[in-house]
Structures are given as C-alpha cells and as structure tokens.
Amino acid sequence: MSTCAAPGGLLLSTDWDKRSLRTTLGRFATGVTIVTTRGPDGSCIGLTVNSFSALSLDPPLVLWSLGKSQGSLEAFRNCSQFAINVLSESQIALSQRFSSPIADRFAGVEFACSDDGIPLIGGCAAYFLCNSYQHMELGDHLLFVGQVERLGMTRDRALLFHDGAYGIPASHPEWRPQSPSVS
C-alpha cells in the first residue's frame, strides 16, 4: 500500500476499491436532474442523473453521463435532442421514481412537451433543452454533450445530493454578497 500525506494529516492511499471510490465521490455535492428524450417509437424516456455539469459558455454546452449497462442507453445515443430537468427541493419522490426499474416512469407525472416533443417535467427549478452535440465512451459510461438551445428557470430551490442523502441549498453563514461596483 502506498500513501502520501494531505493537509491536516489525512493519508491518501493507492489501495482502494470501487466502494471506497463511490463513497469518496459522494462527498462532492451535486444537483439532481432527470434527463428526458423520446424513443424511436415516440415513447417518453427519462432517468435520474446527478452527473450533470456545465461545460462551455461559447458555444453553450452541458454534459452528463450514463452507465453502459442502462436500458435507455441506445435511445439517448441515437436521439437528436434531450432535456435536462433540474429537480426542485420538493421533488425527491420524482428522483426516486426515475431511478427505479418501473416500466412507465411518466405515469401520473405532470409534464409538457417541447415543440419537438421532448418531455419537460413540471415543477422543476430549471430546464435545458439541448441538441445532441457529441457522445463518447469513457470507462464504463457514455459521456453525452448537449448544446443548449433553450433554457428556463423558476424561483424554486434545486434539490441536492451529498453523502448518499438529499439536501437543499442554504447560504453559508460566512458568505457575504459582494456590493455592486460603483462607477
């Protein structure tokens, strides 16, 4: 086993397994999204994703990833558009529903469709409607890059996920907003 010291005396080890990697990655707080598209037969497809991230402002690109063993992989690999639905703090049940193996995840769920038929889930904190820009295989996942074509947001706070639990954003007591500069 090889280790090196990090600040505070923490030892960084090269002797770790997938479970400790997953647990350590869980220390990074993420938002919770449901990525949606249409299947080749016109069916609504969606799943919970927390690997969503901004990638570029010019052009406006976002990314997310999906495990190669997921049943919806081919639908997303072949779609021309998808939507990122950023869940609000009141949507834990939707997050759990869209990460479960039920057949029709959209049954009883409030949603509307974009002009191109992509499902947009009601009550979300933000939305990104994207054209598929690129995808690539990396390890045991496919990385999807989307070019943002339309977006929108509400005043609702986003749902967070950290250390295997859901959370809500709160301002840190030491954070002070900067005063606008006076010219």
Rosetta blueprint (number, residue, H / E / L):
1 M L
2 S L
3 T E
4 C E
5 A E
6 A L
7 P H
8 G H
9 G H
10 L L
11 L E
12 L E
13 S E
14 T L
15 D L
16 W L
17 D L
18 K H
19 R H
20 S H
21 L H
22 R H
23 T H
24 T H
25 L H
26 G L
27 R L
28 F L
29 A L
30 T E
31 G E
32 V L
33 T E
34 I E
35 V E
36 T E
37 T E
38 R E
39 G L
40 P L
41 D L
42 G L
43 S L
44 C E
45 I E
46 G E
47 L E
48 T E
49 V E
50 N L
51 S L
52 F L
53 S E
54 A E
55 L E
56 S E
57 L E
58 D L
59 P L
60 P E
61 L E
62 V E
63 L E
64 W E
65 S E
66 L E
67 G E
68 K L
69 S L
70 Q L
71 G L
72 S L
73 L H
74 E H
75 A H
76 F H
77 R H
78 N H
79 C L
80 S L
81 Q E
82 F E
83 A E
84 I E
85 N E
86 V E
87 L L
88 S E
89 E L
90 S L
91 Q L
92 I H
93 A H
94 L H
95 S H
96 Q H
97 R H
98 F L
99 S L
100 S L
101 P L
102 I L
103 A L
104 D L
105 R L
106 F L
107 A L
108 G L
109 V L
110 E L
111 F E
112 A E
113 C E
114 S L
115 D L
116 D L
117 G L
118 I L
119 P E
120 L E
121 I E
122 G L
123 G L
124 C L
125 A L
126 A E
127 Y E
128 F E
129 L E
130 C E
131 N E
132 S E
133 Y E
134 Q E
135 H E
136 M E
137 E E
138 L E
139 G L
140 D L
141 H E
142 L E
143 L E
144 F E
145 V E
146 G E
147 Q E
148 V E
149 E E
150 R E
151 L E
152 G E
153 M E
154 T L
155 R L
156 D L
157 R L
158 A E
159 L L
160 L E
161 F E
162 H E
163 D L
164 G L
165 A E
166 Y E
167 G E
168 I L
169 P L
170 A L
171 S L
172 H L
173 P L
174 E L
175 W L
176 R L
177 P L
178 Q L
179 S L
180 P L
181 S L
182 V L
183 S L
